[in-house]
């Protein structure tokens, strides 16, 4: 399976929002409690202005998306970015998330970013394990600040320091 990254563009709106909305409806990975309209895609484009943002493709099908965005808009935080990625449910477990992370780390280094942050629902054990396995460490936790599907849970902040070396490990 060959994976391609293509800069996110307005042409990808439907596929990306469909992937995101699957997680809105079926998991705690996406925080809204109801699906978002396709026009919300404009927010993704706005958040990622001047940052790496990609549609992930296998053959001609979009199977996910990934991006970095400013953690904080002040220039004093320019070496820190927040990461987001979602993989189509039918393509999970095939290594695409790890490849997306490596791609974003490479792009981050080129942009002078040294720290990547991820915020993850405490009930999303799969994502927490993925991030730990890929070099992230828990650096903070906001307790019981979100309620979705009548369940209160924490938001876990994780951090990864990236350097100039490659992070490709087999």
N, C-alpha and C positions, 0 to 999 in steps of 0.2 A: 504494500500500500504506500503510494507516494503522496506526501503531504505538501501543499503549497500555501504560502502566505500571500495575501493580496491586501493592499491598503484598504481599510474600511472606506466605503463610499456609499452614497445615497442609494445606489443600485442594490445594495445588500440589505436594505432596510427590512423587508418582509422576512427573509430567512433568519436574520439575526434576532429580530423581535420574536419570531416564532420559537426559536431556541430559548431565549430568555424567559418568555412567558410560560414555556413548559415547566421551568424551574420555579416560577412564581406559583403556579397551580399545584405542583406536585412535590415540593421540597421546602426546606428552610434555607437553601443556598441563595435564593434571591429574596430580598426582604419585602417587597410589596405584597399585600394580601389579595389583590385582584390583578388580573392581567392588565397590561398597559397598552394603550393604543399605539398603532404603528408610528404615529407622529412623535412618540417619545424618543424615537431613534435620533432625532435632532439633538436631544440632551447628550446622548453618547458622543455624537460628533462634536458638540460644544465642549464637553469635558476633556476630550482627547486632542483638542487643537494644540498643535506643536508637540505632540507626544506620539510614540509609536502605537498604532491601532490597526489590527489586522483581522480580516476574515480568514478562516482556516478552511482550506478546500482539499477534498479528495476527489480526484478527477475534476468534474465541473460542479460538484455539489458542495455547498457550504455546510460544513460539519461542526462549526464552532466559531468563536471569536475571542480575541484577547486584546487587552490594551493596558497601557500605563496612563496615569493621569496625575496631575499635581496633587500632592497630599495637602499642601497649603499654598495659596497663590502668592505669598510674599517671596521675593527673590532669595531671602535668607534660607529658604527651604529647597532651593533648586537642585540639591543633590539627593533629594528624597522623592520617591514616587509611590503611588498606590497602584496595585495590580488587580486586574479583573480578568477572568476567563471562564467561559462556559462552553462545554462540549455537548453536541447533540447526544441524546440518551442512547441512540443506537450505535454510537462510536466511542462510548466510554470504555475504559479498560484496555485501550489499544495503544497507549503511550502518547497520545496526542497532547494531553495536558503537559507532560514533561517536555515535549518538543516545543510547545508554545512558551513554556517558562524559559527554556534555554534561548529561544528567539528573542523574547523580551529582555532577558538579561544582557544579551549581546547588544541590542538596540540601546538599552539603558547606559551601558558603558560608553558607547559612542556619543551619547548625549551628556556625559559627565555625571550621571546618576550613580550614587554609591550605595544607597539604601533603598530596598523595596519593602513596602509594607503591605500586608493583607489583613482585611478584617473578615472574620469567619464566624458564623453562628456556632455557638458552643454545642449545639445538637447535630452539627454537620461533621460527624466523626470521620467520614471518608476524606473530606477536605483537610481537616486538621492533620490526619495521618499523612496525606500527600505532602503537605507543606513541611512537616517535620522531616519526612524522608528526603526532602529536597533542600534541606539546609536552613529552613526557617526556625526561629525560636520564638516562643511566646514572650511578649514584652509588655502585655497589658490586658486587662479584662474589665469590661463594663458589665456589672452584674444586673441581670433581669431588666434590661432597658428596652427590650423589644417583646411584643406579644403578637404572635401570628398563629392562626388556627387554634385560638384559645390556649396557647402554650407560651409561657414566659420563658425566656432564655437569655443567656449572656452573649455579648459580642467579644470575641477573642481577637486581640491584635497580635499579629506575628510580624517578625522583622528578619530580613536577610541582608547581610552586608555582602556586597559584590565587589570584586576587585578586577584587576586587568586580566587575570588569568581566565582561561576557559573554564566553564563549569560542566563541561560534558564529561560525565562519568558513566561507564558501562558496568 
